[in-house]
Amino acid sequence: METKRRSTAASAAGILFLALLIAALAVTVVMNASILESLVATAIVLVVAAAAAIGIVLLAVAVLALPYYAAKGEQYQTDADYDLDDVKPVKEKDSGRGGGE
């Protein structure tokens, strides 16, 4: 069987570059506290906006579901009699699923 080997130097260099970029970004954030403050403020605004959007959508769904619920009505049987005296016990028997003796 013939196998071929392909170089992974390019992807390793890309991973190293990404790691250096993340480290440089972390150092920049630590050196400038105002960047961290603005990032936190932005994150808070985004979380609040997302929560508000989710709340508005849920409220709209609830309001729109009410007319459907009202128009749907309720269904029930009138010609059936369910009495506990009519309940018959289930007989235990081998179901044939391989659990026998």
Secondary structure, DSSP 8 states (H G I E B T S, - for coil): --------HHHHHHHHHHHHHHHHHHHHHHH-HHHHHHHHHHHHHHHHHHHHHHHHHHHHHHHHHHHHHHHH-----SS----GGG---------SSS---
